[in-house]
Amino acid sequence: MLTSKEQSILAALEPRAKAEGIEVVTIEVVGSRKAPTIRVYLDKPEGIAFDDITAAQVWVNELMDEL
């Protein structure tokens, strides 16, 4: 079960991921409140490639900066 913070991150990422043909499998927020680590798990039907992850890193970071 996702926390409310994880749900809001998921809601922000899902539209862009869908446009890229990527599924956001789950989100995890771990660590301290001051310095959390946000883990975003991605996949594609044909399997996700390193290039997909590299490209996703850019738009995930952009969207996270907006939150």
N, CA, C and O atoms as a DFTB+ gen file, in Angstrom:
268 C
 N C O
     1  1       0.848      -1.179       0.000
     2  2       0.000       0.000       0.000
     3  2       0.891       1.237       0.000
     4  3       1.833       1.343       0.785
     5  1       0.580       2.155      -0.881
     6  2       1.375       3.373      -0.999
     7  2       0.946       4.412       0.029
     8  3      -0.232       4.517       0.369
     9  1       1.913       5.173       0.515
    10  2       1.608       6.297       1.393
    11  2       1.013       7.418       0.550
    12  3       1.051       7.354      -0.679
    13  1       0.470       8.435       1.192
    14  2      -0.101       9.557       0.441
    15  2       0.972      10.271      -0.376
    16  3       0.701      10.723      -1.488
    17  1       2.175      10.377       0.156
    18  2       3.278      11.004      -0.581
    19  2       3.623      10.177      -1.822
    20  3       3.811      10.724      -2.908
    21  1       3.705       8.865      -1.652
    22  2       4.002       7.981      -2.781
    23  2       2.887       8.040      -3.822
    24  3       3.161       8.012      -5.022
    25  1       1.642       8.121      -3.379
    26  2       0.510       8.225      -4.299
    27  2       0.567       9.512      -5.106
    28  3       0.264       9.502      -6.300
    29  1       0.952      10.623      -4.476
    30  2       1.033      11.890      -5.205
    31  2       2.178      11.867      -6.218
    32  3       2.051      12.427      -7.306
    33  1       3.285      11.228      -5.872
    34  2       4.400      11.092      -6.815
    35  2       3.971      10.220      -7.991
    36  3       4.235      10.552      -9.146
    37  1       3.313       9.113      -7.696
    38  2       2.834       8.212      -8.740
    39  2       1.879       8.937      -9.684
    40  3       1.981       8.786     -10.901
    41  1       0.962       9.713      -9.139
    42  2       0.005      10.457      -9.957
    43  2       0.705      11.468     -10.859
    44  3       0.254      11.715     -11.977
    45  1       1.797      12.050     -10.386
    46  2       2.546      13.017     -11.189
    47  2       3.326      12.333     -12.309
    48  3       3.472      12.896     -13.394
    49  1       3.825      11.131     -12.057
    50  2       4.680      10.441     -13.028
    51  2       3.916       9.621     -14.065
    52  3       4.377       9.490     -15.199
    53  1       2.776       9.074     -13.706
    54  2       2.074       8.140     -14.587
    55  2       1.715       8.694     -15.965
    56  3       1.911       7.983     -16.951
    57  1       1.201       9.922     -16.094
    58  2       0.854      10.401     -17.440
    59  2       2.062      10.462     -18.381
    60  3       1.966      10.063     -19.541
    61  1       3.180      10.954     -17.891
    62  2       4.382      11.032     -18.735
    63  2       4.910       9.640     -19.055
    64  3       5.318       9.365     -20.184
    65  1       4.901       8.772     -18.063
    66  2       5.362       7.402     -18.289
    67  2       4.514       6.726     -19.365
    68  3       5.045       6.065     -20.258
    69  1       3.208       6.893     -19.276
    70  2       2.307       6.300     -20.267
    71  2       2.612       6.839     -21.653
    72  3       2.622       6.083     -22.625
    73  1       2.862       8.141     -21.756
    74  2       3.207       8.748     -23.043
    75  2       4.507       8.180     -23.611
    76  3       4.694       8.147     -24.827
    77  1       5.393       7.739     -22.738
    78  2       6.678       7.161     -23.150
    79  2       6.588       5.647     -23.353
    80  3       7.573       5.010     -23.726
    81  1       5.405       5.072     -23.107
    82  2       5.240       3.629     -23.248
    83  2       5.831       2.840     -22.095
    84  3       6.184       1.670     -22.243
    85  1       5.935       3.494     -20.943
    86  2       6.549       2.897     -19.757
    87  2       5.505       2.792     -18.652
    88  3       4.649       3.665     -18.508
    89  1       5.583       1.723     -17.880
    90  2       4.710       1.543     -16.719
    91  2       5.484       1.880     -15.452
    92  3       6.607       1.415     -15.259
    93  1       4.877       2.692     -14.590
    94  2       5.442       2.915     -13.258
    95  2       4.920       1.769     -12.398
    96  3       3.737       1.724     -12.061
    97  1       5.806       0.849     -12.048
    98  2       5.413      -0.346     -11.302
    99  2       5.068       0.021      -9.867
   100  3       4.018      -0.370      -9.357
   101  1       5.945       0.767      -9.220
   102  2       5.696       1.229      -7.856
   103  2       6.668       2.350      -7.515
   104  3       7.632       2.604      -8.236
   105  1       6.392       3.003      -6.411
   106  2       7.214       4.088      -5.876
   107  2       7.520       3.735      -4.423
   108  3       6.662       3.210      -3.713
   109  1       8.732       4.021      -3.990
   110  2       9.092       3.868      -2.576
   111  2       9.791       5.138      -2.121
   112  3      10.685       5.643      -2.800
   113  1       9.381       5.646      -0.976
   114  2      10.076       6.767      -0.342
   115  2      10.677       6.210       0.940
   116  3       9.955       5.779       1.839
   117  1      12.007       6.221       1.016
   118  2      12.708       5.654       2.168
   119  2      13.707       6.669       2.706
   120  3      14.035       7.649       2.037
   121  1      14.182       6.428       3.906
   122  2      15.168       7.318       4.508
   123  2      14.512       8.354       5.393
   124  3      13.332       8.252       5.730
   125  1      15.289       9.349       5.761
   126  2      14.805      10.376       6.682
   127  2      13.911      11.383       5.971
   128  3      13.924      11.485       4.744
   129  1      13.142      12.116       6.748
   130  2      12.285      13.158       6.175
   131  2      13.103      14.283       5.561
   132  3      12.695      14.884       4.566
   133  1      14.253      14.566       6.152
   134  2      15.103      15.645       5.639
   135  2      15.787      15.271       4.332
   136  3      15.999      16.129       3.474
   137  1      16.128      14.013       4.176
   138  2      16.853      13.571       2.983
   139  2      16.299      12.230       2.499
   140  3      16.981      11.208       2.576
   141  1      15.057      12.240       1.999
   142  2      14.476      10.970       1.561
   143  2      15.089      10.490       0.243
   144  3      15.577      11.282      -0.563
   145  1      15.048       9.197       0.054
   146  2      15.408       8.587      -1.221
   147  2      14.110       8.118      -1.857
   148  3      13.322       7.410      -1.230
   149  1      13.893       8.514      -3.100
   150  2      12.682       8.128      -3.812
   151  2      13.075       7.123      -4.882
   152  3      13.852       7.427      -5.786
   153  1      12.528       5.926      -4.765
   154  2      12.803       4.867      -5.736
   155  2      11.603       4.738      -6.661
   156  3      10.468       4.575      -6.214
   157  1      11.876       4.813      -7.952
   158  2      10.839       4.694      -8.968
   159  2      11.148       3.432      -9.772
   160  3      12.203       3.330     -10.399
   161  1      10.231       2.482      -9.749
   162  2      10.411       1.219     -10.467
   163  2       9.619       1.278     -11.770
   164  3       8.405       1.481     -11.760
   165  1      10.313       1.100     -12.887
   166  2       9.725       1.220     -14.215
   167  2       9.838      -0.097     -14.973
   168  3      10.722      -0.911     -14.703
   169  1       8.923      -0.296     -15.933
   170  2       8.983      -1.475     -16.798
   171  2       8.262      -1.166     -18.106
   172  3       7.506      -0.200     -18.208
   173  1       8.514      -2.009     -19.096
   174  2       7.832      -1.953     -20.387
   175  2       7.441      -3.376     -20.757
   176  3       8.071      -4.327     -20.294
   177  1       6.409      -3.539     -21.584
   178  2       6.003      -4.900     -21.968
   179  2       7.146      -5.720     -22.575
   180  3       7.261      -6.918     -22.318
   181  1       7.979      -5.075     -23.371
   182  2       9.089      -5.783     -24.013
   183  2      10.364      -5.769     -23.168
   184  3      11.419      -6.224     -23.610
   185  1      10.253      -5.246     -21.958
   186  2      11.417      -5.121     -21.075
   187  2      12.029      -3.741     -21.217
   188  3      12.036      -3.164     -22.305
   189  1      12.530      -3.225     -20.142
   190  2      13.082      -1.872     -20.149
   191  2      14.584      -1.934     -20.409
   192  3      15.290      -2.770     -19.845
   193  1      15.053      -1.050     -21.256
   194  2      16.469      -0.996     -21.625
   195  2      17.158       0.126     -20.854
   196  3      16.510       1.022     -20.314
   197  1      18.456       0.055     -20.818
   198  2      19.240       1.077     -20.136
   199  2      18.945       2.461     -20.713
   200  3      18.856       3.434     -19.964
   201  1      18.793       2.559     -22.039
   202  2      18.480       3.850     -22.668
   203  2      17.132       4.389     -22.195
   204  3      16.972       5.599     -22.035
   205  1      16.167       3.503     -21.973
   206  2      14.864       3.925     -21.443
   207  2      15.020       4.526     -20.050
   208  3      14.408       5.544     -19.726
   209  1      15.842       3.885     -19.236
   210  2      16.060       4.356     -17.868
   211  2      16.795       5.690     -17.876
   212  3      16.473       6.587     -17.098
   213  1      17.776       5.816     -18.752
   214  2      18.525       7.066     -18.858
   215  2      17.600       8.213     -19.251
   216  3      17.670       9.296     -18.669
   217  1      16.736       7.979     -20.234
   218  2      15.788       9.009     -20.668
   219  2      14.774       9.308     -19.565
   220  3      14.429      10.468     -19.337
   221  1      14.299       8.271     -18.884
   222  2      13.314       8.463     -17.816
   223  2      13.900       9.261     -16.664
   224  3      13.185      10.023     -16.014
   225  1      15.171       9.098     -16.407
   226  2      15.809       9.841     -15.320
   227  2      15.626      11.342     -15.517
   228  3      15.418      12.078     -14.552
   229  1      15.702      11.789     -16.752
   230  2      15.565      13.220     -17.045
   231  2      14.152      13.693     -16.723
   232  3      13.980      14.651     -15.969
   233  1      13.129      13.028     -17.289
   234  2      11.772      13.527     -17.056
   235  2      11.276      13.250     -15.643
   236  3      10.455      14.007     -15.125
   237  1      11.753      12.187     -15.011
   238  2      11.388      11.954     -13.608
   239  2      11.946      13.083     -12.741
   240  3      11.237      13.621     -11.891
   241  1      13.203      13.440     -12.953
   242  2      13.803      14.537     -12.180
   243  2      13.068      15.849     -12.414
   244  3      12.833      16.604     -11.470
   245  1      12.701      16.130     -13.667
   246  2      11.964      17.364     -13.970
   247  2      10.629      17.397     -13.235
   248  3      10.269      18.410     -12.634
   249  1       9.897      16.287     -13.284
   250  2       8.601      16.236     -12.608
   251  2       8.744      16.301     -11.091
   252  3       7.919      16.918     -10.416
   253  1       9.772      15.678     -10.560
   254  2       9.993      15.729      -9.111
   255  2      10.324      17.153      -8.661
   256  3       9.923      17.568      -7.574
   257  1      11.050      17.896      -9.486
   258  2      11.367      19.286      -9.153
   259  2      10.113      20.144      -9.065
   260  3      10.089      21.137      -8.338
   261  1       9.067      19.768      -9.804
   262  2       7.812      20.523      -9.801
   263  2       6.951      20.232      -8.569
   264  3       6.068      21.020      -8.229
   265  1       7.203      19.113      -7.907
   266  2       6.378      18.749      -6.737
   267  2       6.759      19.536      -5.504
   268  3       6.164      19.349      -4.443
